[in-house]
Amino acid sequence: MKTAIVLLTGAASLIAAPAVAKPKAETVEQRVERVLSASPVIDGHNDLPGEIREGYDLWRKPLDLNADTSALEHKLQTDLPRMKKGHVGAQFWSVYIPATTTGPQAIQDTLEEIDIVHRMVDRYPGQLEMAGTAADIRRIEKAGKIASLIGVEGGHQMAGSGAALRSYYALGARYMTLTHSVNNEWADSATDDPAHNGLTPFGRAVIHEMNRLGMFVDLSHVSAETMRQALATTKAPVIFSHSSARALMDHPRNVPDDVLKLLPANGGVVMVNFYPAFLSPAYRAWNAASDAEQARIKNVYSGQPERRKAATEAWEAANPAPAVPVSVVADHVEHIRKIASVDNIGIGSDFDGINGTSPQGLEGVDKYPALFVELARRGWSDADLAKVSGGNLLRAMERMEQVAASMKNEPPLNATIEQLDKPTP
């Protein structure tokens, strides 16, 4: 018996063990696809509604968002197939009007752009759906559609009316940028000379009303002092819907380190912008030189459009724009993590608001994975990638909704600017 066992064992040792295939290692790209499939991108800022207003006459001209819009004569960065390829789960559509438009006209123009968003969603019900809460976003993403929300890109658009602000909220606006490129009556812009040293009393009342409604206070475009005062005033997390880090690119549109340090306590989110002039000092210098040359050419060749065109093309051929790779965007993301935290970062591309100019590899809404691949190669964990893609925004939104629920019995803003900022002696 013992011998038989030995013989059997020996015989078995002569039989080759079946080969067990080792599982293939997951590539970085496959890993990012997996992460973004589970935690889709929430983009804080896309200007397609403005492109539809200007280029397609408020939808009076045809535009097929199921086609490749990058192939159009006037190339766009957004369409529905590319959004799906880029793993977009939710989009804040920017509703922008020029800061020079004020009063009743501002309200009319804003309503017209809000109507563009609603008509867009209605045209593509199988792919888009309006959302108003974090729970809506999660439900719509789970259904395989893109949650659509509205961001009003400037406090001038409420024309000093609390009623207008509430109406925008009722129509789907879930943030308002306090200013745009110039100061308004109650807040200072990043790109204008200070007029109010931040916020006026009416400005602080607007923030209170936004907290009461459940609307993000958006601090992109505002001055650093307005940022600080808004953070001291708000009860809810703020967002920067499309801004980057000022320490890496000293542009007033970006967020300084002292403000970044305030964000962990607030719970807010900086949604990193893809515009090269907000990312790269070399590109900003080139942009300034280009603007100066355009002004010179316009002056020298006044009334001679063909010569202006030739001179512009010659200058651009001799002075190509410096390359801005995806790694530069990742540098801004990592700086915000270093100074604030990984819980305070999101994505705010500014697609179709950056004139077709974007970092190499981030040319349109299908390219978000490239940024996450770069971060993954730098050692970012799956959990942290998911926070940046959309988790942080959802967490901040849920907190904002909790604050609004706690304020539901407070009265709405009915006071005027004159009553709060210019009281009668």
Backbone torsions as a table, in degrees:
resi	resn	phi	psi	omega
1	MET	NA	-45.6	179.7
2	LYS	-62.3	-41.8	179.5
3	THR	-62.2	-43.2	179.6
4	ALA	-57.7	-41.1	179.9
5	ILE	-63.9	-42.0	179.9
6	VAL	-63.7	-43.3	-179.0
7	LEU	-64.6	-42.2	178.9
8	LEU	-62.9	-41.9	-179.8
9	THR	-64.2	-43.5	178.4
10	GLY	-62.5	-41.0	178.9
11	ALA	-62.6	-42.0	-179.4
12	ALA	-61.9	-32.5	-177.6
13	SER	-70.0	-19.0	178.8
14	LEU	-82.6	-13.8	-179.3
15	ILE	-87.4	124.4	-178.2
16	ALA	-66.8	133.2	176.5
17	ALA	-66.6	140.4	179.1
18	PRO	-60.0	139.3	-179.1
19	ALA	-69.4	131.0	176.9
20	VAL	-103.6	116.2	-178.1
21	ALA	-68.4	127.8	176.2
22	LYS	-73.1	136.8	178.4
23	PRO	-62.4	136.8	179.6
24	LYS	-66.5	137.8	178.0
25	ALA	-66.1	139.7	178.8
26	GLU	-71.7	128.6	176.5
27	THR	-73.5	163.6	178.1
28	VAL	-60.7	-40.8	-179.7
29	GLU	-63.8	-41.8	178.2
30	GLN	-64.9	-38.4	178.9
31	ARG	-62.9	-44.1	179.7
32	VAL	-64.9	-40.9	176.3
33	GLU	-57.8	-42.1	179.1
34	ARG	-64.7	-44.6	-179.0
35	VAL	-64.0	-46.7	-176.7
36	LEU	-73.1	-23.9	174.6
37	SER	-67.4	-34.7	179.9
38	ALA	-86.9	-29.9	-178.8
39	SER	-132.5	81.5	-174.5
40	PRO	-63.0	161.6	-179.6
41	VAL	-70.7	132.9	168.3
42	ILE	-111.3	112.4	-177.1
43	ASP	-97.7	129.2	-175.5
44	GLY	-81.5	-8.9	-173.7
45	HIS	-162.0	115.6	174.3
46	ASN	-138.1	130.1	-172.5
47	ASP	-96.8	21.1	179.8
48	LEU	-55.8	-38.8	178.5
49	PRO	-56.4	-37.3	177.1
50	GLY	-67.0	-36.8	176.1
51	GLU	-64.6	-38.8	178.4
52	ILE	-67.0	-38.6	179.6
53	ARG	-64.5	-47.3	-174.1
54	GLU	-82.7	-44.7	-173.5
55	GLY	-91.2	-20.2	-175.8
56	TYR	-127.7	20.4	168.2
57	ASP	50.1	55.4	177.2
58	LEU	55.5	41.1	-179.4
59	TRP	75.3	7.1	177.2
60	ARG	-72.9	-24.3	174.7
61	LYS	-101.5	147.2	-176.6
62	PRO	-70.4	140.8	173.5
63	LEU	-148.6	119.0	-178.3
64	ASP	-99.3	106.3	179.8
65	LEU	-79.7	-2.4	171.5
66	ASN	-88.1	-4.8	177.7
67	ALA	-101.2	170.1	178.5
68	ASP	-78.4	101.8	-176.2
69	THR	-75.9	-9.7	175.4
70	SER	-72.9	-13.8	179.9
71	ALA	-89.5	-4.9	179.1
72	LEU	-70.2	159.4	176.7
73	GLU	-59.3	-45.0	172.1
74	HIS	-96.1	93.5	-171.3
75	LYS	-64.2	135.3	174.5
76	LEU	-110.1	160.3	-179.1
77	GLN	-101.0	-0.6	-172.5
78	THR	-129.7	133.3	164.7
79	ASP	-159.0	167.7	-171.7
80	LEU	-70.3	-43.2	176.9
81	PRO	-59.8	-40.3	179.6
82	ARG	-70.3	-32.6	176.4
83	MET	-63.1	-41.7	178.5
84	LYS	-65.9	-41.3	178.5
85	LYS	-62.5	-34.5	179.8
86	GLY	-83.0	4.0	179.1
87	HIS	62.1	40.4	175.4
88	VAL	-79.2	124.6	178.1
89	GLY	-104.9	-25.6	179.5
90	ALA	-152.6	144.1	-178.8
91	GLN	-135.7	127.3	166.8
92	PHE	-86.5	111.5	178.5
93	TRP	-84.5	122.3	-178.6
94	SER	-74.1	133.1	174.8
95	VAL	-111.7	98.7	-171.7
96	TYR	-116.4	137.3	166.6
97	ILE	-132.1	154.1	-178.0
98	PRO	-57.3	144.3	-178.7
99	ALA	-66.1	-15.5	177.5
100	THR	-79.1	-10.8	177.6
101	THR	-89.8	117.8	-175.2
102	THR	-132.5	177.0	175.5
103	GLY	66.0	-155.4	-177.9
104	PRO	-55.8	-33.7	179.2
105	GLN	-63.2	-35.1	178.5
106	ALA	-63.1	-40.7	179.8
107	ILE	-66.8	-43.7	178.6
108	GLN	-60.3	-47.7	-177.8
109	ASP	-64.5	-37.5	178.0
110	THR	-64.8	-43.3	178.5
111	LEU	-62.6	-36.5	178.7
112	GLU	-65.2	-38.2	178.4
113	GLU	-73.6	-35.4	173.6
114	ILE	-60.7	-39.0	177.4
115	ASP	-62.0	-35.7	176.6
116	ILE	-58.8	-45.0	-179.3
117	VAL	-63.1	-46.5	-178.5
118	HIS	-63.9	-39.3	178.9
119	ARG	-68.3	-34.5	176.0
120	MET	-63.3	-46.2	179.3
121	VAL	-63.7	-40.5	179.1
122	ASP	-64.7	-32.7	-179.8
123	ARG	-69.8	-27.0	-173.7
124	TYR	-128.3	61.4	-174.0
125	PRO	-66.0	-21.9	178.1
126	GLY	-78.5	-13.9	-176.5
127	GLN	-120.2	-26.7	-177.1
128	LEU	-122.6	149.4	174.1
129	GLU	-152.0	136.3	178.3
130	MET	-66.9	141.2	178.3
131	ALA	-128.0	149.8	177.9
132	GLY	-128.4	-13.3	-177.0
133	THR	-136.8	167.3	174.9
134	ALA	-62.4	-37.3	178.1
135	ALA	-63.9	-37.8	176.0
136	ASP	-60.4	-44.7	-179.0
137	ILE	-59.6	-47.3	-179.1
138	ARG	-60.9	-43.1	-178.5
139	ARG	-65.3	-43.9	-177.6
140	ILE	-68.5	-41.4	176.1
141	GLU	-60.0	-43.0	-179.5
142	LYS	-62.2	-31.6	178.6
143	ALA	-79.2	-1.4	177.7
144	GLY	84.0	16.4	179.0
145	LYS	-112.0	173.7	-179.3
146	ILE	-104.1	117.7	177.8
147	ALA	-69.5	131.4	-176.1
148	SER	-115.7	124.3	177.6
149	LEU	-126.6	168.7	-175.3
150	ILE	-120.2	137.8	171.0
151	GLY	-119.7	124.5	177.2
152	VAL	-86.9	119.6	-167.8
153	GLU	-96.3	53.9	173.4
154	GLY	157.7	130.7	180.0
155	GLY	-64.4	-21.0	176.7
156	HIS	-62.6	-18.9	-174.4
157	GLN	-75.6	-15.3	175.3
158	MET	-89.6	-6.6	174.9
159	ALA	51.0	38.6	176.9
160	GLY	70.5	14.6	-173.9
161	SER	-113.5	116.8	173.8
162	GLY	-61.5	-34.1	178.4
163	ALA	-63.2	-40.1	177.7
164	ALA	-64.1	-42.4	178.5
165	LEU	-59.7	-45.3	179.4
166	ARG	-64.7	-36.0	177.8
167	SER	-65.8	-40.2	177.1
168	TYR	-61.3	-41.9	178.4
169	TYR	-60.9	-45.0	-179.3
170	ALA	-62.1	-27.2	-179.5
171	LEU	-90.5	3.2	174.1
172	GLY	115.4	0.0	179.0
173	ALA	-71.9	126.9	178.7
174	ARG	-120.5	6.8	162.5
175	TYR	-153.3	158.1	168.6
176	MET	-134.3	129.7	174.5
177	THR	-76.2	127.6	-171.1
178	LEU	-63.3	-37.1	175.4
179	THR	-137.3	170.0	166.5
180	HIS	-114.1	-130.1	-168.8
181	SER	-78.6	-14.8	176.4
182	VAL	-130.3	162.7	177.6
183	ASN	-61.6	149.6	166.1
184	ASN	-107.6	-166.8	-174.1
185	GLU	-70.5	-14.1	-172.0
186	TRP	-136.2	3.8	178.5
187	ALA	-153.3	148.6	179.6
188	ASP	-90.5	138.1	176.9
189	SER	-88.8	157.5	176.4
190	ALA	-68.0	-25.2	-171.5
191	THR	-115.9	32.9	176.0
192	ASP	-141.7	157.1	176.9
193	ASP	-68.0	138.8	-176.3
194	PRO	-57.1	137.9	177.4
195	ALA	-122.4	-26.0	-173.9
196	HIS	-122.6	1.5	-172.4
197	ASN	55.1	41.9	179.2
198	GLY	113.4	-111.4	-177.7
199	LEU	-113.5	145.9	170.0
200	THR	-89.0	172.6	174.5
201	PRO	-55.4	-38.7	177.9
202	PHE	-64.5	-37.8	177.6
203	GLY	-60.7	-41.3	177.8
204	ARG	-67.8	-33.2	176.6
205	ALA	-67.0	-35.6	177.1
206	VAL	-63.1	-43.2	178.3
207	ILE	-61.6	-42.1	177.5
208	HIS	-59.6	-42.8	-179.8
209	GLU	-66.4	-38.4	177.4
210	MET	-65.1	-40.9	174.2
211	ASN	-60.0	-41.6	-178.2
212	ARG	-65.9	-37.7	-179.1
213	LEU	-75.6	-34.8	-170.1
214	GLY	94.9	47.0	-179.9
215	MET	-123.2	127.6	179.5
216	PHE	-60.4	137.1	166.6
217	VAL	-82.9	114.8	-177.6
218	ASP	-99.0	123.4	-174.8
219	LEU	-106.2	12.0	166.6
220	SER	-65.7	147.3	178.2
221	HIS	78.8	-10.4	-176.6
222	VAL	-93.8	160.5	179.1
223	SER	-68.2	161.2	179.2
224	ALA	-60.5	-37.1	179.1
225	GLU	-69.3	-36.7	174.6
226	THR	-63.2	-41.1	175.9
227	MET	-55.1	-50.1	-175.6
228	ARG	-63.1	-44.2	-178.3
229	GLN	-69.4	-35.9	177.2
230	ALA	-64.3	-42.4	178.8
231	LEU	-65.2	-31.2	177.2
232	ALA	-76.1	-20.3	-175.4
233	THR	-95.3	-41.0	-171.6
234	THR	-68.3	148.3	173.3
235	LYS	-99.1	-9.7	-175.1
236	ALA	-120.4	162.4	175.3
237	PRO	-59.7	145.6	175.7
238	VAL	-100.9	169.4	167.0
239	ILE	-129.6	157.8	162.8
240	PHE	-112.2	101.3	-167.3
241	SER	-67.8	-23.7	178.3
242	HIS	-161.3	79.3	-179.7
243	SER	-142.5	162.1	178.9
244	SER	-129.4	-163.9	-171.7
245	ALA	-94.6	122.7	-176.8
246	ARG	-69.0	-28.0	-179.9
247	ALA	-63.2	-28.8	179.5
248	LEU	-93.3	-27.2	177.9
249	MET	-142.4	105.9	-172.5
250	ASP	-77.1	71.3	175.3
251	HIS	-115.7	136.6	-177.3
252	PRO	-62.0	-16.1	176.9
253	ARG	-74.3	-13.7	-176.6
254	ASN	-93.4	170.3	-171.9
255	VAL	-98.2	121.2	179.1
256	PRO	-72.0	159.3	-175.6
257	ASP	-60.6	-37.5	-177.7
258	ASP	-64.6	-30.3	176.0
259	VAL	-76.1	-40.1	176.9
260	LEU	-56.6	-36.9	-178.7
261	LYS	-66.9	-19.5	179.4
262	LEU	-83.5	-14.8	-171.0
263	LEU	-71.2	-37.3	178.9
264	PRO	-56.5	-40.3	179.2
265	ALA	-69.3	-32.4	-179.9
266	ASN	-81.8	-30.9	-176.7
267	GLY	85.4	11.5	-176.1
268	GLY	-76.8	174.2	-173.1
269	VAL	-134.1	126.6	170.4
270	VAL	-91.7	115.8	-177.9
271	MET	-97.4	106.5	-164.9
272	VAL	-68.3	131.3	-176.6
273	ASN	-84.3	147.8	-179.9
274	PHE	-100.4	4.1	-176.6
275	TYR	-74.0	120.7	-174.7
276	PRO	-54.8	-33.5	-178.9
277	ALA	-68.6	-15.5	174.9
278	PHE	-98.8	1.0	-174.7
279	LEU	-117.1	-37.2	-168.1
280	SER	-124.5	120.1	175.5
281	PRO	-57.9	-37.9	-179.4
282	ALA	-65.7	-40.7	179.6
283	TYR	-69.0	-38.9	179.6
284	ARG	-63.7	-39.7	177.9
285	ALA	-63.1	-41.9	177.3
286	TRP	-63.6	-41.0	-179.8
287	ASN	-61.6	-42.0	178.6
288	ALA	-65.3	-40.8	178.4
289	ALA	-65.2	-38.6	178.0
290	SER	-63.3	-44.0	178.7
291	ASP	-61.3	-42.0	-179.9
292	ALA	-65.0	-40.4	179.5
293	GLU	-67.3	-38.4	177.7
294	GLN	-61.7	-41.2	177.8
295	ALA	-63.9	-40.4	179.6
296	ARG	-65.4	-45.7	-178.6
297	ILE	-62.5	-40.8	179.4
298	LYS	-61.5	-38.3	-179.5
299	ASN	-72.9	-43.4	-176.3
300	VAL	-70.2	-38.8	-175.3
301	TYR	-111.9	42.0	177.8
302	SER	-57.9	131.4	179.2
303	GLY	74.8	11.0	-178.6
304	GLN	-129.1	73.9	-173.2
305	PRO	-59.3	-36.3	-178.5
306	GLU	-67.2	-39.2	178.5
307	ARG	-70.7	-35.2	176.1
308	ARG	-62.2	-43.9	-179.7
309	LYS	-62.8	-45.2	-179.5
310	ALA	-64.1	-41.8	-179.8
311	ALA	-66.1	-39.0	178.2
312	THR	-63.9	-46.1	-179.6
313	GLU	-63.5	-37.6	178.9
314	ALA	-65.8	-42.0	179.9
315	TRP	-65.3	-44.2	-178.4
316	GLU	-66.2	-34.1	177.0
317	ALA	-66.5	-36.1	-179.5
318	ALA	-83.3	-17.8	-175.6
319	ASN	-133.7	69.7	-179.2
320	PRO	-65.0	148.9	178.7
321	ALA	-64.5	139.3	177.6
322	PRO	-66.4	146.2	179.7
323	ALA	-69.7	139.7	174.5
324	VAL	-124.5	98.6	-176.4
325	PRO	-78.6	168.9	178.1
326	VAL	-56.8	-31.6	-177.7
327	SER	-59.0	-29.0	179.2
328	VAL	-68.1	-39.8	176.0
329	VAL	-62.9	-43.1	178.4
330	ALA	-61.9	-33.9	176.7
331	ASP	-61.0	-41.7	178.4
332	HIS	-65.5	-41.6	177.5
333	VAL	-58.9	-46.1	-177.7
334	GLU	-68.7	-33.3	177.7
335	HIS	-65.8	-41.5	178.9
336	ILE	-63.6	-40.1	175.9
337	ARG	-61.0	-41.0	-177.9
338	LYS	-65.8	-43.5	-174.1
339	ILE	-87.7	-38.8	177.1
340	ALA	-100.2	-99.6	173.8
341	SER	-168.5	171.3	178.4
342	VAL	-66.3	-17.3	-180.0
343	ASP	-82.6	0.2	-173.9
344	ASN	-118.3	27.1	-175.4
345	ILE	-126.4	139.8	173.8
346	GLY	-146.9	-165.6	-177.1
347	ILE	-121.5	126.5	176.0
348	GLY	-137.6	77.6	-164.6
349	SER	-58.9	-38.3	-171.0
350	ASP	71.8	22.9	177.7
351	PHE	-57.1	144.0	-176.3
352	ASP	61.3	13.9	169.2
353	GLY	-123.5	4.9	-177.6
354	ILE	-119.6	27.1	170.9
355	ASN	55.7	34.9	178.5
356	GLY	75.6	-0.8	-179.5
357	THR	-92.9	128.5	179.9
358	SER	-156.9	166.1	177.9
359	PRO	-61.5	153.0	177.1
360	GLN	-60.7	127.0	-178.5
361	GLY	94.0	-6.5	177.8
362	LEU	-126.5	50.7	-172.2
363	GLU	-80.0	-15.4	-177.8
364	GLY	-165.7	-177.5	-171.6
365	VAL	-70.4	-7.3	175.4
366	ASP	-85.8	-5.8	-168.2
367	LYS	-102.0	2.0	-179.7
368	TYR	-50.7	-39.8	-178.3
369	PRO	-54.8	-27.9	-178.9
370	ALA	-60.2	-38.3	178.7
371	LEU	-67.1	-40.7	-178.5
372	PHE	-71.6	-30.9	173.1
373	VAL	-62.6	-44.3	178.7
374	GLU	-60.9	-43.8	179.0
375	LEU	-66.1	-40.8	179.2
376	ALA	-61.4	-40.1	178.3
377	ARG	-65.5	-21.9	177.8
378	ARG	-88.3	3.8	174.2
379	GLY	101.1	11.1	180.0
380	TRP	-69.8	140.6	179.3
381	SER	-78.9	163.2	176.1
382	ASP	-57.7	-43.5	-177.3
383	ALA	-62.3	-40.4	-179.1
384	ASP	-73.0	-35.8	174.8
385	LEU	-61.2	-40.6	-179.6
386	ALA	-67.0	-32.5	176.1
387	LYS	-64.0	-44.7	-177.8
388	VAL	-68.5	-39.9	-175.5
389	SER	-64.0	-36.7	-179.0
390	GLY	-172.2	-19.1	-176.4
391	GLY	-60.0	-40.6	-178.9
392	ASN	-66.1	-41.0	179.4
393	LEU	-64.5	-42.5	179.3
394	LEU	-63.0	-42.5	178.1
395	ARG	-62.0	-44.0	178.6
396	ALA	-64.8	-38.3	-179.3
397	MET	-67.1	-41.2	177.4
398	GLU	-62.2	-39.8	177.1
399	ARG	-65.9	-41.0	177.4
400	MET	-59.3	-41.7	179.5
401	GLU	-65.5	-35.9	176.9
402	GLN	-64.7	-40.8	177.7
403	VAL	-63.0	-44.6	179.2
404	ALA	-60.1	-41.5	179.0
405	ALA	-62.6	-35.3	180.0
406	SER	-73.0	-15.9	-177.4
407	MET	-108.0	10.3	-170.7
408	LYS	-62.4	-23.4	-179.0
409	ASN	-93.8	2.6	178.4
410	GLU	-82.1	148.5	-176.9
411	PRO	-70.4	151.3	178.2
412	PRO	-72.7	163.1	176.7
413	LEU	-73.2	115.6	175.9
414	ASN	-122.0	-11.4	-179.2
415	ALA	-68.4	151.1	177.6
416	THR	-95.3	167.0	175.4
417	ILE	-59.1	-41.3	-178.9
418	GLU	-61.9	-39.3	-177.9
419	GLN	-68.6	-36.9	-176.1
420	LEU	-92.5	-36.5	-174.2
421	ASP	-100.5	-23.2	-177.5
422	LYS	-132.2	59.0	-177.2
423	PRO	-62.9	145.8	177.4
424	THR	-68.4	132.5	-178.6
425	PRO	-61.0	NA	NA
